Amino acid sequence: MAEKEHNKITFGILTVSDSCFNNTAQDKSGLNLKQIVEDKERSFVGEVVKYSIVPDEIKQIKNTLVDWSTENLNVILTTGGTGFTARDVTPEATRQVLDKEAPGLVVAMLVGSLKITPFAMLSRPVCGIRGQTLIVNLPGSAKGSKECLDMILPSLKHAVHQLRGNKKQVATSHASMTQPGSHQSQHHSCSEVHHDDVKSQHCKHKSNDDVTKVARRMRHSPYPITSFEDAVAMVMNNAYGIETEVVDLKDALGRVLANDVLAKHPVPPFPASIKDGYAVLASDGSGIRHVSGNSTAGSVPLDRVTPGVCVRITTGAPIPPGADAVVQVEDTKLVQEADDGKTELEINVLKEPEEGQDIRPVGVDIQQDQVVVRSQQVLGPAELGLVAMVGVSKVRVFKMPVVAVFSTGNELCVPGEDLKPGCVYDSNKTMLLATLKDHGYPVLDVGVANDNLESLQSVLKTALCEADVVVSTGGVSMGEKDLLKHTLSQVFNALIHFGRVFLKPGKPTTFATVEYERKKKLVFALPGNPVSAIVTCNLFILPALRKMCGHLKSHPTKIKAKIERDIKLDSRPEFHRVVLSWNGDDPVPLATSTGNQMSSRLLSMLSAQALLQLPPGTDTKPGLKAGDLVDALIIGRM
């Protein structure tokens, strides 16, 4: 807990706006920034401890920045006042209090914003350092400030470590950039920065190499290593919400509701009987009653209950006029009948009833206009039953993103065909399609791409045309036939956010976004080893898809588990496949390894219910002992 608090980054958010200060407008931007900073889905440990609104006055802006920086805030975000009008003075005020400027952050925001709108060239942000506090100017609109913050957010953690003098964390970030194969001398389309996330998020590798000249191919990856946490944050930051649609209840199971469902009528809409028995006047007490008619579910009772008179009633039936209690049939005795037992004439009430006994009042379950199911709720059987209960037959839900899946490789054979020499059967595509279908997403099988530019380009074009999200497997490592990243960046002008991740399995995992036919598409290029493909699908793709279709909780459920046997730690963070079991009354499950964890050994996924999130090994802690507690991400049915 102490380490977590130490790593938490403290923020101040300063909204600069005359209208917000004068309460003639609502501060949407500042509150939106607070939500982004403290959003746990983004894997960013941030806390807003200062929030204020000031008018567009240089003196007040300066005074607030100075006061907050003396309180050792790590980051101050300002929003508003960066335009061209006479009252836009935030950059001038900010520049006057800075010890050092940070133009790299400004460049990152402007370059990224210009990809979204040409009006970004009219923004005049200033970024820099005062003492140990980083100050960043953001635009005044909620949309613009969010987009700019998303562009620099992954770099802020490293910047704060530098300002704090946290040598260990800084060294870790630098070490991840100098892992064997990172080759920092490769050229990028923007200036060098310390944090590899900024480099991978906002730069495109410029390749003038002829990929057909195998002998001259790169010997090291041009893509820096990205930490797992930052890679997840990049994916989630780019996972956008898509449109909504109206569907029938019968087709809504598992979908996410896009707006609240309200009850048009109370439930029950009339006083209803809880039991089979007799509607009576409680003041009559016990004793003989004359039976006058009956009330059944689905009918309107015609007979009135008066002193000494009762009405036979069934469960759920409306209470007849005059009655104020129901006596269950078990508490009565027949006194007189007619028509050979077909008609009750008199009964004896054996127990004295109480007023309101066994009656459901109007609206006792659901009141009129009550919200019965809220927006972003997953529609399961109970939710659908509630929606039906209030008379709603159609619901508006978030659309499901369509996912196109393909494999790459000349060596792949279709299962069922004769296995050719030097070839293997394509299991990855089947496994990924099944995983996505199992979670309810519509999928497209767009086939297999051969290891050449023409085939890759053709399959990618089909996938981008027909789907919102594209998933490929294979062709992302350093082999002479690994051409997928090249095709994405050079042919489709994709923005590759990361091309390698510091984790095991799945180091070559690649994530990119492509603007295709005026729509943003997400592309996940997964490794070709089957375990790497399915593990990274669970870690990156499924959370992104959940967020896109409206889920409030996107990431896998995380619990604590005890490891059954000693585990040797890898130099990278590792996701170890395990089966969970509970012994006796112990609430903490035991995690049993599925065996050899080689990324090619798909048997390690057989029956796996969870991924143990293991830290990288160190000289002082090369492994874990049996009984140690670790985090376990649930990926399978329990």
Secondary structure, DSSP 8 states (H G I E B T S, - for coil): -HHHHHH-EEEEEEEE-HHHHTTSS--HHHHHHHHHHT-GGGT--EEEEEEEEE-S-HHHHHHHHHHHHHTT-SEEEEES--SSSTT--HHHHHHHH-SEE-HHHHHHHHHHHHTT-GGGGG----EEEETTEEEEEE-SSHHHHHHHHHHHHHHHHHHHHHHHT-HHHHHHHHHHHTSTT--TTS-BSS---S-HHHHHHH--B-----TT-GGGS-SS-SS--EEHHHHHHHHHHH-----EEEEEGGG-TT-BBSS-EE-SS-BSSS-EESSSEEEE-GGG-SEEEEEEEEE-TTS-------TTEEEEE-TT-B--TT--EEEEGGGEEEEEEETTTTEEEEEEE-S---TTTTEE-TTSSB-TT-EEE-TT-B--HHHHHHHHHTT--EEEEE----EEEEEE-TTEE-TTS---TT-EE--HHHHHHHHHHHTT--EEEEEEE-SSHHHHHHHHHHHHHH-SEEEEES--SSSTT--HHHIIIIIS--EEEES-EESBS-TT-EEEEEEETTEEEEEEEE-SSHHHHHHHIIIIIHHHHHHHTT-S--S--EEEEEESS-EE--SS-EEEEEEEE--TT-SS-EEEE-S---TT-GGGGTT--EEEEE----SS--EE-TT-EEEEEE-S--
